[in-house]
């Protein structure tokens, strides 16, 4: 009797929850201000930002990042990760390796996520993984140079120093808060993730990952107002193709992949590139698809493709949903979403603590592609934004975004994600406030 009543209660509770959800959804749809100029424009901005993100970032940024993350899970020895980045590793060594590795990538807050997930699930300690997660998009050498050139050397140096300090301090604090949990996690890491690493020499594995990272970096090389950067940008696709050819050679030599299959793939990619020279993303995507297809057909490398797919299905839907919401709220760079731009300019128009907090929070929610934060801050400073809030936005914005937070939660859980985001916002606020008032 008691069991029957309990089941009836649970059933009624589920139905009540369903009714409340349906009622809430109906009320939202019923009262949505469709037809008003601001709402309709916000929806269009959300669609446009998501479309731009899909065109500019999914193929060139995320697909190679998924491949690298999948390869980390399969070909990197878990013992090596534990020695250099694990919870029991020397903290100065672990944090230095993680920070430097992230800096060399120079990726945005979303592209770094598969790589962060790869090293964390492979056994890296939480503090080192967080240092890597922050340093990748925040300590971007190109962005620091552009910041100094556009906004002034003073704020450029402040951004570089603050970002390096943040990576180390936030990683250390996360390690200290969760040190007991991390100690327990290190005990269970013997179960591994994917395979137990490759039996190939360290130099071969390092070259393998260096080539893939090089492809990721050069495929996303952005044009900049500098003669050197422009010269490199003009050669980005030939350099990317050369790195891909060397990677194929390495796969034939040390992974024993069939040369005939890779030559056929190369011929298809070359023909596509010559037939459609204005769409370099197409042969790039076909190359990744061909690489994963060959891996799937090989029993010893199938796990690489499967792990890459696991990262893609876990991360990509959340990123696209987060970008849509961010676009609806704040619009694309230079455009407005549902929140008027003048509200933002007024809210951060001085160096007060409130303005700095608002700048940090807005920066944490907005999505910034690599380098786009600089012209946005330049425009806001032209509208009266204080130097303190500007620095706070530069420190919080590139490292965090709404889509970035959604994905981090699936990897770390809600509590650790909230602690990490709070640390970034608080430290950006304190640094910006001190810089704006006492520098």
Secondary structure, 3 states (H helix, E strand, C coil): CHHHHHHHHHHHHHHHHHHHHHHHHHHHHHHCCCCCHHHHHHHHHHHHHHHHHHHHHHHHHHHHHHHHHHHHHHHCCHHHHHHHHCCCCCHHHHHHHHHHHHHHHCCCCCHHHHHHHHHHHCCCCHHHHHHHHHHHHHCCHHHHHHHHHHHCHHHHHHHHHHHHHHHHHHHHHHHHHCHHHHHHHHHHHHHCCCCCCCCCCHHHHHHHHHHHHHHHHHHCCCCCCCHHHHHHHHCHHHHHHHHHHHHHHHHHHHCCCCHHHHHHHHHHHHHHHHHCCCCHHHHHHHHHHHHHHHHHHCCCCHHHHHHHHHHHHHHHHHHHHHHHHHHHHHCCCCCCCCCCHHHHHHHCCCCCHHHHHHHHHHHHHCCCCCCHHHHHHHHHHHCCCCHHHHHHHHHHHCCCCHHHHHHHHHHHCHHHHHHHHHHHHHHHHHHHHHHHHHC
